[in-house]
């Protein structure tokens, strides 16, 4: 079930020099998410923040698809930042840095912020801290895009749970204290309580996971 609408092969080729575990994770992720539909949701120019960017797949796609975007990826795990920097080498509109996703000094800087499969790794108090960080980083009226697995459809939710078990316990490509998926309604309520106007849409066409996309505006 590949992502369609962009040049995924060009992106994946940039990870050839990375350790096998990072290549495996990025390649699997690229093929199992709606990468290019997500990229099209983001403004084609201006500063964009990918918060919790992992190995930089989404940030790289954003930068390569639109040179007018100035894309910043922030990730707490050093090995992932290293892979992201290696893949993004030579792109003037893309940068990565190791940082705390709970605290940033970029207040009001960004037109758009992305949280792509990040919140589920944290319990609710930490989710709120991350969302407040995103809120501060956005200009007034700015766009927050949150992609998360939700609890329905049940079969796709079960597939996501199995995949996360493999990533956490077997392959160890993700480090976390656990998996904290919640329903679409619970995600919407959390986002609104953190100061966002929210619209949610199904985002699991052609992919095996129960993804929803939450389009949020900073009021």
Secondary structure by P-SEA (a helix, b strand, c coil): cccccccaaaaaaaaccccaaaaaaaaaaaaccaaaaaaaacccccbbbbccccccaaaaaaaaaccccbbbbbbccaaaaaaaaaaacccccbbbbbcccccccccccccbbbbccccccccaaaaaaaaaaaaaaccccbbbbbbbbcccaaaaaaaaaaaaaaaccccccccccbbbbbcaaaaaaaaaaacccccccccccccccbbbbbbcccc
